[in-house]
Amino acid sequence: MSAAEEILDVVDEHDRVIGQAPRGEVYARGLIHRCVFVRVLDAEGRVFVHRRTPTKLVFPSMYDMFVGGVVGAGESYDEAALREAEEELGVRGLPRPEPVTKFLYDSAGVAGKWWSAVYQVRCDLPVNPQVEEVAWHAFLTGEELRARLGEWAWVPDGLAAYERLRERGAGEVRPAG
C-alpha cells in the first residue's frame, strides 16, 4: 500500500474521530487528522536531526528535528509515537516516548490541519535510519541546532512544535550529565 492509500482517522477541531479516509484524500481535501512528533536525544543529550527524502508527500527534502508521522486509523498517539520513532530510526526496543504537549497545526493549504502530539525519547541504541524517510541525519547539540535554524529549510510543523517546546521551557537542549 502506498502512503497516499494509508487509512487515517479524520477528526474535528476538538480531536474527536468523525470518520476515516485515505491519506491522499485527507491531504487533498484538507481534512483534520493526527500526527506525532518525537524529539530523539542520544546519551549525550544531542538531538536527532534529519533531512527528509524528496519522495515525501509533505515537506519533501526539508530538515526536521523530530521523527514521526501520521497516526493510523484506530491507533493511539502513544502507539504511533513508538512505532514511528522505531521505524524512522531503524531501531527496536526503544523506551516508550514521553508526551510533552499537543496542538492543532494549520499547514496553510499544504495538507490541511493536524493535531500534533509532541513526545521526547532518549535513544542509546545505534540508529540505522529508514532510507525511504531519511536522506541525511546527525545528532546535533542544542547550540548546533540553534545555529542552523536560520540556515536550513525546516519543516514548518516541526518548527511550530519546537516553538511550543521552547514556550513550555522544554525546547532548550542541554548536554547530559
C-alpha positions as CSV (number, residue, x, y, z in Angstrom):
1,M,0.0,0.0,0.0
2,S,1.3,3.5,-0.9
3,A,1.5,6.3,1.7
4,A,-1.4,8.0,-0.1
5,E,-3.6,4.9,0.4
6,E,-3.0,4.6,4.2
7,I,-6.2,5.0,6.1
8,L,-6.3,7.7,8.7
9,D,-8.8,8.8,11.3
10,V,-10.4,12.1,10.4
11,V,-11.0,14.3,13.5
12,D,-12.7,17.5,14.3
13,E,-11.4,20.7,15.9
14,H,-11.7,19.0,19.3
15,D,-9.7,15.9,18.2
16,R,-12.8,13.7,18.2
17,V,-12.9,11.0,15.4
18,I,-15.6,11.8,12.9
19,G,-14.6,9.3,10.1
20,Q,-11.8,7.7,8.1
21,A,-10.3,8.4,4.7
22,P,-7.1,7.5,2.7
23,R,-4.2,9.9,3.5
24,G,-4.2,11.2,-0.1
25,E,-7.8,12.2,0.2
26,V,-7.2,13.7,3.7
27,Y,-4.4,15.9,2.3
28,A,-6.3,16.8,-0.9
29,R,-9.5,17.8,1.0
30,G,-7.7,19.5,3.9
31,L,-9.3,17.2,6.5
32,I,-8.1,17.4,10.1
33,H,-6.1,14.3,11.1
34,R,-3.5,13.3,13.7
35,C,0.3,13.3,13.7
36,V,3.1,12.6,16.2
37,F,6.4,14.4,16.6
38,V,9.2,12.7,18.6
39,R,12.3,14.6,19.7
40,V,15.0,12.0,20.0
41,L,18.0,12.6,22.3
42,D,21.1,10.5,22.4
43,A,23.1,9.6,25.6
44,E,24.9,13.0,25.3
45,G,21.7,15.0,25.1
46,R,22.1,15.8,21.4
47,V,19.1,16.0,19.1
48,F,18.5,13.7,16.1
49,V,18.1,15.9,13.1
50,H,17.5,14.7,9.5
51,R,16.7,15.8,6.0
52,R,13.5,14.2,4.6
53,T,13.7,12.3,1.3
54,P,12.5,14.0,-1.9
55,T,9.7,11.4,-2.2
56,K,7.8,12.5,1.0
57,L,4.2,13.6,0.3
58,V,4.5,16.7,2.6
59,F,7.6,18.9,3.0
60,P,10.0,16.8,0.8
61,S,13.8,17.4,1.2
62,M,13.3,19.7,4.2
63,Y,15.1,19.3,7.5
64,D,13.4,18.1,10.7
65,M,14.3,17.9,14.3
66,F,11.6,15.4,15.1
67,V,10.9,11.9,13.8
68,G,7.2,10.9,13.5
69,G,4.3,10.9,11.1
70,V,0.6,10.3,10.8
71,V,-1.4,8.4,13.3
72,G,-3.1,5.4,11.6
73,A,-6.8,4.7,11.8
74,G,-7.6,3.3,15.3
75,E,-4.1,3.9,16.5
76,S,-3.3,5.9,19.7
77,Y,-0.9,8.8,19.8
78,D,1.3,6.8,22.2
79,E,1.4,3.7,19.8
80,A,2.1,5.9,16.8
81,A,5.0,7.7,18.6
82,L,6.8,4.5,19.4
83,R,6.1,2.9,16.0
84,E,7.2,6.0,14.1
85,A,10.3,6.5,16.2
86,E,11.5,2.9,15.9
87,E,10.7,2.8,12.1
88,E,12.5,6.1,11.2
89,L,15.5,5.4,13.5
90,G,15.7,1.8,12.4
91,V,15.8,0.5,16.0
92,R,13.9,-1.9,18.2
93,G,13.4,-1.8,21.9
94,L,13.2,2.0,22.2
95,P,11.8,3.2,25.5
96,R,8.2,4.5,25.3
97,P,8.3,8.2,24.2
98,E,7.0,10.6,26.8
99,P,4.3,13.0,25.8
100,V,5.2,16.7,26.2
101,T,2.4,18.8,24.5
102,K,-0.3,18.7,21.8
103,F,-1.5,21.5,19.5
104,L,-3.6,21.9,16.3
105,Y,-1.3,22.8,13.4
106,D,-2.6,24.6,10.3
107,S,-0.5,23.9,7.2
108,A,-1.9,27.0,5.4
109,G,-3.2,24.9,2.4
110,V,-0.4,22.4,2.1
111,A,-2.3,19.4,3.6
112,G,-5.0,20.8,5.9
113,K,-4.7,20.8,9.7
114,W,-3.4,18.2,12.1
115,W,-3.4,17.5,15.8
116,S,0.3,17.4,16.6
117,A,1.2,15.3,19.7
118,V,4.8,16.1,20.7
119,Y,6.9,13.5,22.5
120,Q,10.5,13.0,23.7
121,V,12.6,9.9,24.0
122,R,16.2,9.0,24.7
123,C,17.8,6.6,22.3
124,D,21.0,5.0,23.4
125,L,20.9,2.5,20.5
126,P,22.9,2.8,17.3
127,V,20.5,4.2,14.7
128,N,20.0,3.0,11.2
129,P,17.5,5.4,9.7
130,Q,14.9,4.3,7.2
131,V,16.2,5.2,3.8
132,E,12.6,5.8,2.5
133,E,12.2,8.6,5.1
134,V,15.7,9.9,5.9
135,A,18.1,11.3,3.3
136,W,20.7,12.5,5.8
137,H,21.0,12.5,9.6
138,A,23.1,13.6,12.6
139,F,22.9,14.2,16.3
140,L,23.4,17.9,17.0
141,T,24.0,19.8,20.2
142,G,21.5,22.5,21.2
143,E,24.0,25.1,20.1
144,E,24.5,23.4,16.7
145,L,20.7,23.1,16.2
146,R,20.1,26.8,17.0
147,A,22.9,27.8,14.6
148,R,21.1,26.0,11.8
149,L,17.6,27.3,12.4
150,G,18.2,30.3,10.1
151,E,20.4,28.4,7.6
152,W,18.4,25.3,6.7
153,A,14.9,24.9,5.2
154,W,13.0,23.3,8.1
155,V,9.6,21.6,8.0
156,P,7.2,24.3,9.3
157,D,5.2,22.0,11.5
158,G,8.4,20.9,13.3
159,L,9.4,24.5,13.8
160,A,5.9,25.1,15.3
161,A,6.5,22.1,17.7
162,Y,9.9,23.4,18.6
163,E,8.5,26.8,19.4
164,R,5.8,25.3,21.7
165,L,8.5,23.3,23.5
166,R,10.5,26.5,24.0
167,E,7.4,28.2,25.3
168,R,7.0,25.4,27.8
169,G,10.6,25.6,28.8
170,A,11.3,22.2,27.3
171,G,12.8,23.3,24.0
172,E,16.3,24.0,25.0
173,V,18.6,21.1,24.6
174,R,21.4,20.9,27.1
175,P,24.3,18.5,27.4
176,A,23.6,15.4,29.5
177,G,25.1,15.0,33.0
